[in-house]
């Protein structure tokens, strides 16, 4: 059924959308957009605490997704199952579950939300949804990879926030 969903998405492909989806997915490559945002937040004194929360969330996400789940689950990517698909991006070489692009995106959204960044979390949510959709559109993840990435990302964001809060409480003892 998941391949059928991906196949339906193949029917909406056109040159403009292909270009847009490739660009959107590149923003999530290696978490670059979220790392850059983290650096900016860390540099600015007013947002430094938020930057620390975002950094913690991204580190939790990295350990859980890339360090634990991808090697443990070993899920083959959809383009390796349905080999006739022409990829529009470079072929990912790691495993499919969970979607790391999606997890990092939603970890960032949750971290920003919990840190109280009202002006940032809503636009980042829009970007996170677009990045998640791009992974399906580009046939590099199954829908459950993206759903799993969303759940893991939200949890990583919450854990990152909680860890920073606990460290701050220990410093105040």
C-alpha positions as CSV (number, residue, x, y, z in Angstrom):
1,X,0.0,0.0,0.0
2,X,2.9,2.4,0.8
3,X,4.3,2.0,-2.7
4,X,0.9,2.7,-4.1
5,X,0.8,6.0,-2.3
6,X,4.3,6.9,-3.6
7,X,3.2,5.8,-7.1
8,X,0.2,8.2,-6.9
9,X,2.6,11.0,-6.1
10,X,4.6,10.2,-9.2
11,X,1.6,11.2,-11.3
12,X,1.8,14.8,-10.1
13,X,5.4,15.3,-11.2
14,X,6.2,18.1,-13.5
15,X,9.4,20.1,-14.1
16,X,8.5,23.0,-11.8
17,X,7.5,20.8,-8.9
18,X,10.5,18.6,-9.4
19,X,12.8,21.6,-9.1
20,X,11.0,22.9,-6.0
21,X,10.9,19.5,-4.3
22,X,14.6,18.9,-5.0
23,X,15.5,22.3,-3.5
24,X,13.3,21.8,-0.5
25,X,14.8,18.4,0.3
26,X,18.3,19.8,-0.1
27,X,17.6,22.2,2.8
28,X,17.3,19.1,5.0
29,X,20.4,17.4,3.7
30,X,22.6,16.6,6.8
31,X,20.2,18.8,8.7
32,X,22.0,21.9,7.3
33,X,19.1,24.3,7.5
34,X,18.5,23.4,11.2
35,X,22.2,23.5,12.0
36,X,22.5,26.9,10.5
37,X,19.5,28.1,12.4
38,X,21.0,26.7,15.6
39,X,24.3,28.5,15.0
40,X,22.4,31.8,14.4
41,X,20.4,31.3,17.6
42,X,23.5,30.5,19.6
43,X,25.4,33.6,18.3
44,X,22.6,36.0,19.3
45,X,22.5,36.6,23.1
46,X,18.7,37.0,23.1
47,X,18.1,33.6,21.5
48,X,21.1,31.7,23.0
49,X,18.9,29.5,25.3
50,X,16.8,28.6,22.3
51,X,19.9,27.7,20.4
52,X,21.0,25.4,23.2
53,X,17.6,23.7,23.2
54,X,17.7,23.3,19.4
55,X,21.2,21.9,19.6
56,X,20.2,19.4,22.3
57,X,17.1,18.3,20.2
58,X,19.2,17.8,17.1
59,X,21.8,15.7,19.0
60,X,19.1,13.5,20.5
61,X,17.6,13.1,17.1
62,X,20.9,12.2,15.5
63,X,21.7,9.5,18.1
64,X,18.2,8.0,18.0
65,X,17.7,8.1,14.2
66,X,21.2,7.5,12.8
67,X,22.9,5.9,15.7
68,X,20.1,3.5,16.8
69,X,17.1,3.1,14.6
70,X,18.4,3.1,11.0
71,X,21.0,0.4,11.7
72,X,18.6,-1.6,13.9
73,X,15.6,-1.5,11.5
74,X,17.6,-1.9,8.2
75,X,14.6,-0.9,6.0
76,X,15.4,-0.9,2.3
77,X,14.4,2.3,0.5
78,X,11.4,2.3,-1.8
79,X,13.5,3.0,-4.9
80,X,15.5,-0.2,-4.2
81,X,12.2,-2.2,-4.1
82,X,10.7,-0.6,-7.2
83,X,13.9,-0.3,-9.3
84,X,12.3,1.4,-12.3
85,X,12.0,4.8,-10.5
86,X,14.3,7.5,-11.8
87,X,15.6,9.5,-8.9
88,X,15.8,13.3,-9.1
89,X,18.4,13.5,-6.3
90,X,21.5,11.7,-5.4
91,X,20.8,8.1,-4.2
92,X,20.7,8.0,-0.4
93,X,23.0,5.3,0.9
94,X,21.7,4.8,4.4
95,X,18.6,2.9,5.5
96,X,15.0,4.2,5.0
97,X,13.4,4.1,8.5
98,X,13.0,6.7,10.0
99,X,13.3,9.7,7.7
100,X,16.2,11.6,9.1
101,X,15.2,14.8,7.1
102,X,11.8,14.6,8.7
103,X,13.0,13.8,12.2
104,X,15.5,16.6,12.3
105,X,12.8,19.0,10.9
106,X,10.2,18.1,13.5
107,X,12.8,18.0,16.3
108,X,13.6,21.6,15.4
109,X,10.0,22.6,15.3
110,X,9.2,21.1,18.7
111,X,12.4,22.6,20.3
112,X,11.5,26.0,19.0
113,X,7.9,25.6,20.1
114,X,8.8,24.5,23.6
115,X,11.4,27.3,23.9
116,X,8.7,29.8,23.2
117,X,9.9,31.0,19.8
118,X,6.4,32.1,18.6
119,X,7.8,33.9,15.5
120,X,10.0,30.9,14.5
121,X,8.1,27.7,15.2
122,X,5.2,28.3,12.8
123,X,7.3,29.0,9.7
124,X,9.6,26.1,10.6
125,X,6.6,23.8,10.9
126,X,5.6,24.8,7.3
127,X,9.2,24.0,6.1
128,X,9.2,20.8,8.1
129,X,6.0,19.6,6.4
130,X,7.4,20.5,3.0
131,X,10.7,18.7,3.7
132,X,8.7,15.6,4.8
133,X,6.5,15.7,1.7
134,X,9.5,16.1,-0.5
135,X,10.9,12.8,0.8
136,X,7.8,11.0,-0.4
137,X,7.6,13.0,-3.7
138,X,11.2,12.0,-4.5
139,X,10.5,8.3,-3.7
140,X,13.3,8.0,-1.1
141,X,11.0,7.2,1.9
142,X,7.9,5.3,2.6
143,X,5.0,7.1,4.3
144,X,5.7,5.2,7.5
145,X,9.3,6.4,7.4
146,X,8.1,10.0,7.3
147,X,5.4,9.4,10.0
148,X,8.1,7.7,12.2
149,X,10.4,10.6,11.6
150,X,7.7,13.0,12.7
151,X,7.1,11.1,15.9
152,X,10.7,10.6,16.7
153,X,11.5,14.3,15.8
154,X,8.8,15.6,18.1
155,X,10.0,13.3,20.9
156,X,13.6,14.4,20.3
157,X,12.6,18.1,20.5
158,X,10.8,17.5,23.8
159,X,13.7,15.5,25.2
160,X,16.2,18.1,24.1
161,X,14.1,20.8,25.8
162,X,13.7,18.7,29.0
163,X,17.5,18.0,29.1
164,X,18.4,21.7,28.9
165,X,15.8,22.5,31.5
166,X,17.2,19.8,33.9
167,X,20.8,21.0,33.4
168,X,19.6,24.6,34.2
169,X,17.8,23.4,37.3
170,X,21.0,21.6,38.5
171,X,23.0,24.8,37.9
172,X,20.6,26.6,40.2
173,X,20.9,24.2,43.1
